[in-house]
Amino acid sequence: MNIKDSNEEKAFVKELIKAISLINTSNLSNADLLENIVLTLACFMKRIWEENLKVINITKHSKSW
């Protein structure tokens, strides 16, 4: 199974770029504001990851990498 360059990966990257562009970084005057932006980015990443996650069933016949 080739996951690199999969449709899921492409969708994840595209949506992540869009989410990053929506984050307002114009007022980074203190550490609290920076932390808020980082937490916002983390929430975006988690949501987008879960939306594009491809469930893989691992069985005793699966290849080990």
VOLO-754613 format. One record per residue: residue in one letter; x, y, z of N, C-alpha, C in turn. Coordinates in pm, whole numbers, plus 50000, padded with zeros to 5 digits. Atoms other than C-alpha are relative to their C-alpha. Example, Ala and Ser with C-alpha at 12.3 -4.5 7.8 and 13.67 -1.06 7.14 Angstrom:
A500894988150000512304955050780500905012050000 S499184988149994513674989450714499235010950073 
//
This chain:
M500844988350000500005000050000500895012450000 N499224987750010501445033649900499185011450057 I500754989249936500245060650139500545013549958 K499414987350042502655087650028499345004449870 D500674994050116500995110649775498604994249978 S501365005150011497625094549848499025011649992 N501034989750004494395113349797499765005850138 E500194995349863494055115450175501105009950039 E498884991049968497515131050209499835013349927 K500184987750077496805156149933498885008550058 A501124992749941493465165650090500425006250133 F499534995049872495105169150433500865012549981 V499094988850023497835192150303499235012249948 K500784989050056495395213150101499155006950107 E500844994349895493025217850394500835006750109 L499144994149899495885224850635500535013649954 I499534987150054497275252250410498895010450008 K501144990749992493815267850392499785004550145 A500224996649859493415266350772501075009550051 I498904991349956496835281950831499805014149947 S500204986850058495965310450597498895007850070 L501104993349929492855317850807500385004650140 I499604996149864494765321951134500545014349998 N499594986049991495155358451228501285001150084 T498714998649931498815364351316500465014650004 S499624985950008498725402251293500345006150135 N499754994249868498885407851670500744989950088 L499195009049919501725387851820500855008150098 S499294990849912502605412452093500444993750132 N499555006549876503025387352377499884984849987 A499945014650003503515350852461498624993650007 D501355005549991499845345052548499314999749864 L500604999750134498715355652201500644989649909 L499315010150079501345333552042499524986050039 E500475013049954500245304052256498594997249947 N501355001550052496645309952148500014996249852 I499875003150143497675309051782500504985649982 V499485013650009499655276951835498914989950034 L501105009049963496675260652009498944999449890 T500954999750112494395271651725500514991349886 L499405008250105496785255951474499924985250035 A500065014049957496915223751678498584994649984 C501405004350015493095221951682499654997849853 F500235001650144492955227451306500644987149950 M499295011850048495545200451247499304987250046 K500685012049948493755175251469498714997449925 R501285001650070490375181451304500224995549856 I499755003350140491775180050951500594985949989 W499435013550001493815148751031498904989650014 E501075009649976490765130951166499024999249883 E500895000050116488665141350865500594992349882 N499355006350114491225127150621500684986950034 L499415012449955492275096850820499444988349920 K500415012150070492195064550625500204988450096 V499935011049905491375035550852500594987749933 I499335011950052493645005650798499874989050103 N500105011549911492904971850948501284992149995 I498775007849991496024954251068499624985850040 T500275014049972495824916551057501314992450015 K498785007849985498264888551124500714997949867 H499405001550133498884887650747500545013249946 S499494987050045499804924450723501525000049999 K498554998950006503344933250623500495008750114 S499384991349900505574946950894501035008849928 W499054990750063507614977250798501055002750099 
//
